[in-house]
Amino acid sequence: MERKIFGPVVLTILWCTLALLIVPTLSHPSARPQKDQKISLLEDQIIPELNKVVFSSTETASQSLAETGEVRSQLTEKRKPDHPEVIIALETAKRILNAEFVYLMDRSGTVVASTSDHEGKNLTGNNYLFRRYFQGARKGNNVIYPALGVTTRQRGVYFSSPVYSAQKQAFIGVVVVKIPVKDLDRLFLRYEEPIFLLTPEGIVFATNRKETLYHYTTPLQPETMERIQAERQFADQPLKPFPAFLDKDTVVFDQQRYLVVRKDVIQGWSIIAFHRDNGLFEISRAAFFSILGVIFVLVVILILLLRHNLAIRKVEGALRKSQELFQSLFTLAPDGIVITSMEGEILAYNDSFLEIVKSDRTSIADHNIRDFYDNPDRDRPALITLLGTKKIIKSYPLTLKNSSGEVRKASVSTAFIDYQGKTCMESIYRDITDLENMEEQLRFAQKMEMIGTLAGGLAHDINNMLSGITGSLSLLRMHSDKERGVSKANFLKYLDIMEGASKNVAAMARQLLTLARENEPSLGSVDLNASVRQVLKICQYSLDKTISFETSYSKHPALVTADPVHIEQVLLNLCINAAHAMTIMKPEADTPGGILAISVERALHAPVHPAGDSGIQDRGFWLISVSDQGVGMSPDEIEKIFTPFYTTKQQGKGSGLGLSMVNNIIKRYQGVLEVSSTPGRGSTFKIYLPATELPPPEHHVEES
């Protein structure tokens, strides 16, 4: 690669040497285009057409309009603005002169009558006291003034003439005719080489080279620049210097040397035309060697650039491989990946995404990502708002609706990326519908296991209650066999005993049925105090009688957003585990039983910030603590307890699903589960759930 550059380098050196020998022999007065011929071109063609199009007729017309009776009457008779008579005169002048606006100002510079443009807008009511064409006319002069319209933002040439009262006794206003420059532009576009119309200050106002508009061709004094800005001659358009000031006979413009031909027009206006200089010119040996030195420097730079180019190609090769790897991962990923604009336009996607939404490459082009949201008006803005706050979102729960209308549960992770030069969203969608169904089945299986555990304890209490009922019935039968029969007081006492026992049995049956029901999660506002009390009733009936309970409730309702059945399932599971840790899991030598303590209290912060709603930390948390005096756990056991099917109980005593389900439920509600335990001393489970409403600081209500 590098060897290939030596041929061009040698040719460059030979060419420079040849030029060194030939250039000094060239004569200076070569066939140069005659400047006089170009001046003649301006005088005979350009300037006459310019006068015909703009200057001559318009200046005369503005003077004549200033002397009409309609104009004077508008200014002297205190007529309302835009009086019909004066508007007719102004519209006639506009039509004849092909003007953009013709308007009349009073002596304060306020427009009192104006023609309208093609949109029906006029300038009546505007004040142009600051414009030079008003100031000059007030001094008695006819002014030709170039400007960019403050209101219209269009270039125009303004012709102003003073208006006097009868017999020219007093100055009463100014007539202004604004001619658009479109005719000038069309005139200049007929010429191939650059041509410019300059204002008296030397600023380009019309040209066939639009990039040079509003460039000043000679240096502007600070006071001139300040005056132009004060008059807002070119509105807010910034003025820039011309690529080369036109104060010489030749100029280099767009890498071409031109002859400069200048001709004055009227009131300081001038035209400059460039004409290509095809003649050769002399060059000194010193200048030539300087050029040759520059060429050698450029050759050295070229070599360095070639080496740099090789390095860039290596980097580009690595980048290309990286892009190929990304494309491979993008295509083969089992999760759906899609890139969308902020408006939801689908820009890129993989096959897995098509499988999730049940679409194909032909029909996906007609869809917006919002079409696959089950509730786009709610979910899409919420996702974008959260992403704007967190920058990256992981495992955001979302409900989708595929092309078949089937609703699917999904987990989406998304982030902002720069794609095709604009900010977009790259999202990874994982269909978790089947996974959630499996989790629900596992939850139900664990619930049935828990109900079986509770049923053993409840059976003993139900048997005692039934014994009370059958015993009362036997006493009634025995008294009825006697001659005296049963007294009313005894009869009512036995009825009360049977009724109370029946109600207790019915209550326990209802609690079991409530726990065992299988339905869709029903989110609502749940008071954790009420949930603990409900679970405690079941535990007091069903758990080993060697266990005593201590409870502590919050004074105010501990409100969270959840399904009450899920909360009760979590609490029952922890209570059953605590009871087992204090009974069947204790060594035979130890006395079974102990204290199971449950408390509900407020917590301002959780030990780990949960993912999801960014306002959780502002609302705070409710903390449920479940403590026991059981066998406890080692650190190694604590690390494994949330793994499905792992259990510390004896074989046949537990399925290992309970704590796994507890952990999943707490995560579903954006909560945190914390465990601490000491072997032989007991365990404490702390559940942090985001508060729906957080009351002021409070005292706890202790119960036992």
Secondary structure, 3 states (H helix, E strand, C coil): CCHHHHHHHHHHHHHHHHHHHHHHHCCCCCCCCCHHHHHHHHHHHHHHHHHHHHHHHHHHHHHHHHCCHHHHHHHHCCCCCCCHHHHHHHHHHHHHHCCCEEEEEECCCEEEEECCCCCCCCCCCCECCCCHHHHHHHCCCCEEEEEECCCCCCEEEEEEEEEECHHHCCEEEEEEEEEECHHHHHHHCCCCCCEEEECCCCEEEEECCHHHCCEECCCCCHHHHHHHHHHCCCCCCCCEECCCCCCCCEEEECCEEEEEEEEECCCCCEEEEEEECCCCCCCCHHHHHHHHHHHHHHHHHHHHHHHHHHHHHHHHHHHHHHHHHHHHHHHHCCCEEEEEECCCEEEEECHHHHHHHCCCCCCHHHCEHHHHECCHHHHHHHHHHHHHHHCEEEEEEEEEECCCCCEEEEEEEEEEEEECCEEEEEEEEEECHHHHHHHHHHHHHHHHHHHHHHHHHHHHHHHHHHHHHHHHHHHHHHHHHCCCCCCHHHHHHHHHHHHHHHHHHHHHHHHHHHHHCCCCCCCEEEEHHHHHHHHHHHHHHHCCCCEEEEEEEECCCCEEEECHHHHHHHHHHHHHHHHHHCCCCCCCCCCCCEEEEEEEEEECCCCCCCCCCCCHHHHCEEEEEEECCCCCCCHHHHHHCCCCCCCCCCCCCCCCCHHHHHHHHHHHCCCEEEEEEECCCEEEEEEEEEECCCCCCCCEEEEC
